């Protein structure tokens, strides 16, 4: 029987109160003995901060847990293992163990826990269960440890995960999962008060390893579903062991797992050891993209909570729907991670991709990275499958019965190659997704329509369309169009969204004169080029019909006569005139107004207006130089060239 809401509240309050009391005590002791984390170049914090916050977390979880009564042997083994992993982290905080020593310690402790009966259920052969459980414990423990890279992040994500696991127990999961989940939620919430930006204390390895180990054990406990009734009625018929065993735990811990994958990939790509600290995590990259530290942590916590809620809901409604959701999430995560890797040059101080770094990349990784068409085709294959399964779920009220599963098995092997061939014929793999345009979307539309017609014709010819719904293929075409088109827009959407976030942190307010094509192009250039500090506050245009209209989020504030008032109101430092067909007299009038307002005025000329004919010259000698400029760089890159 699941723990009642009242008991859950009491468990939470016990551990929360203890954590809120013990954490300041640890802060005082750490400051007293001088055990502080000093700022370093490869760390994010800027001021000396107390360490050993993991002691407060450990005691806040363990002491109330003593009153839970007799525990099953696997849970007792988990408690003992968590204590051992806490001691391992404490020794590392005090004496700085080598990464190899920490890993071996984690592996040994995890093996002892598995020997005590803590295993993932539903994987078939015991050997498979043992290996997967060992990997899961080590992976999650290190994922949370790696996630502890910004004030309040690891504690906040652990709080969300603990609350999700408690909700899982209330929806029909193992009842014994509820109390420890609430204790962990309370302990992390009490600690988070002092760990959130600006942090007064860090949890250290003794805290992050402990949290990761406990979360790994609780998610393993969540797989003990044998014999439980389904909350929505009936049994677990049709719900695969993969869904029950792995999907929900992965969804609950998606943020630390994503961050670990990103850091592992980028460091392997740039030849850096995964075990060392750094400022190249997901959170650090989001700050570089314009988010504040507080907003970054709260955003990641919100993502974790939303994904967990969707996974928990779908796990008790539709196993196929859960798989579809996680597949879509995996694709989005892949592209978001790819987008974040574009910051490698900034994150690694411009050293990423240097000869020394590149030479250390694995040959296989380099080849995979250079075969973008293969990766695009793989992503499209996943999306084609997702769209087809989703069309069945929409047509048959979220359930795919045995008959429809057989239809899918017959039709999907035809559907995938036909669509991929049509995509290739229509040129979907020849463009760069960062620069997708209306023309590209039109090609996608034609490819989807043609491929859908071919598939319907093949099924009609081979199977006489027996058992297939016509509405099904209309849904499939629409979903394929949305997914294939949407995934190609993702990189551009990420770029434009974070450009807006970064723009808000700029400190030089400007006005753009000309709310037409010239102003549109200039604003786009400002947002695509981050090597400036301009903040557009509005457009100026003499056409009264354009007043109060909005272009890319920037409002038309008035005509040229409004410039003096806007300069005073917004503290404008510069005015850019971006009118393609402006006469010199018109420019002079605007310049006079700006001069009277004591603000600088510049004219932005169309690119073609600055292009001049170049006479053909003889091949230049070795003494001639071609100077190459990179955005935001000084004239560093000079090379001799012959033509």
ABEGO torsion letter per residue (X at the ends): XBBBAAAAAAAAAAAAAAAAAAAAAAAAAAAAAGBBBBBBAABABABBBBBGAAAAAAAAAAAAAAAAEBBBAAAAAAAAAAAAAAAAAAAAAAAGBBAAAAAAAAAAAAAAAAAAGBBBBGAEBAAAAAAAAAAAAAAAAAAAAAABABBGAAAAAAAAAAAAAAAAAAAGBBAAAAAAAAAAAAAAAAAAAAABOBBABBAEAAAAAAAAAAAAAAAAAAABABGBBBAAEEBABGBBAAAAAAAAAAAAAAAAAAAAAAAAAAAAAAGBBAABBEAABAAAAAAAAGBBAAAAAAAAAAAAAAAAAAAAAAAAABAAAAAAAAAAAAAAAAAAAAAAAAAAAAAAGGABGBAAAAAABBAAAAAAAABAAAAAAAAAAAAAAAAAAAAAAAAAGGBBBAAAAAAAAAAAAAAAAAAAAAAAAAGAAABBAAABBAAAAAAAAAAAAAAAAAAAAAAAAAAGGBGBBAAAAAAAAAAAAAAAAAAAAAAAAAAAAAAAAAAAABABBBBBBGABAAAAAAAAAAAABABBABBBAEBBBABAAABGBBBGGBBBAEBAAAAAAAAAAAGBABBBBBBAABBAAAAAAAAAAAAAAGBBBBBBBBAAAABBBBBBBBBBBAABBBBBBBBGBBBABBBBBBX
